Structures are given as C-alpha cells and as structure tokens.
Amino acid sequence: MISDVGVPHGCLVGNTTAELVPLDSEASELVTRSYGRFVDIVTDALRRAQATGEVTDNARPEAQAQLLLYIVQGLSLVSRAGLDRTAALTAIDTAIDALRARPAPAEG
C-alpha cells in the first residue's frame, strides 16, 4: 500500500501523469509545464557543461535533457514496483557515463 513506510511513493508529477493525464486537462497542463521546466533547467546546465567540455557535445543539450527526464520519470515509476537498487544505480551510472565528454584520441 502506498502509505506503507519504506515503499517508494514516486514523483508527484509522475503520479499525476499516470493517474490523471489525459482525463484531466488541468492536470495535463500542470504536467506539461513541469516537464518543460525540468527540460529547460537541465538544458541550461548541460549547455554550460558542454561549453566547458564536461559533457559530450555529440547531442543537443535539449535532447540530453529529454533523455534525463525520461530516465528520472521511468526510474521513479519502476522503483515503485520494487526495482533492485543495484540495478537502478547501474542504469543511472550508465546514463551519466554516456553524457561524459571523452578526451580526444592522441595523435600518433
């Protein structure tokens, strides 16, 4: 039961998405704004990280931010079903590793 101690409750926006969207236009609007704001904030951070060489520039920062939104929301939803913590951390590490900039190969 969701009120049980220790049971992941998920994200309010994710739960709203799963339970109310698309049946409730006000909820849909709230969710759309919230996801949009997440993408905007993360895009700005990724753009700065690309400029300093911390994050790969193989993809647009907007696309990278969308990827992270899907990972965050998916992880929140799946964790409610009892996702193994080690598997979740491995997935997160893999996503972060994919964003890291790689040093240019040394010229021989």
N, C-alpha and C positions, 0 to 999 in steps of 0.2 A: 504494500500500500504506500502511496506517495507520502503519507505523513510519518512513515517509519523512520526512526533515527538511522542514519548511515546510508539511506537509499538516495542515490543521486536524483535530484529534483529537476535537473535540466535547466535550460535557459528560459527566462520569461518570454523572450521574443520567439525562441524556437517552439516553446509550448503553445504560444498563441498561434503560430503558423500551423502547427499540427492540428490544433483543436478548433480554431475559429475561421481560418482563411480557407476557402474563399466564401464561406457562408456569411461573413460579417464584413461589410465594406469599410467600416471604421477600423476594424482590426487589420484588414488588408492594407489600409493606408498607413497605419502606425508601423506595421512590419516593414513595408516598403521604405518608409523614411528611416527606420532604424538600421536596416541592412545598408541602405545608401550611405548613411552617416559612417557606419563601420568602414565601408569601402573607401570613402573619402579620406578618413583619418589614416587608415593603413596605407592607402596610395601615397599620401604625402610623406609618410615615414619611409616607405620603400623608395620613393623618388630621391629623397635625401641620401638613403643608403646606397643607391645605385651611383649617385654622384661622387660618393667617397670611396667607391669600389668595394663596399662591404657585401653588396647583394648583386647577383648576376644581372646583367642588362640584356640577357637573351630573350626576355619577355617584357612587355609593357608593365609598368608598376600597377596599372589598373587591373590587368589580368592576374597578376600575382596576388593582389588584394582580394579579388574574387575567389581565387583558389583558397586562400586562407579563410575566407568567410565560409565556404563550403566545408572545409575541414573542421572549423570550430563548431559549426552547427551540426554537422554529421557526427562528430565525436560526442557532442552533448546528447544527441538522440540515442546513439548506440550505447553510450555508457549507462543509460537508464535500463538497458536490457542486460546489464552485468558484464560489459566488456572487460576483459582481462587488463589490469593496469599496465602490465609489462607490454602487452600488445599495443595499447594506446600510446604509451611513451615511445615505443619504437616507431609507430606511424608518425608521431609528431616530429621526432628526430629526423626521419626520412624527409618530411616536408621541408623542414628548416634547412637541412643539408642541400636540398635541391635549389634553394634560394641563394646559397652562399656563392660568392664570386670565386672563380677558380683562377689561380695565377696563370699568366701566360706561359706556354711552354718555353723552356730555354732553347735558344738557338744554338745549334751545334756547330 
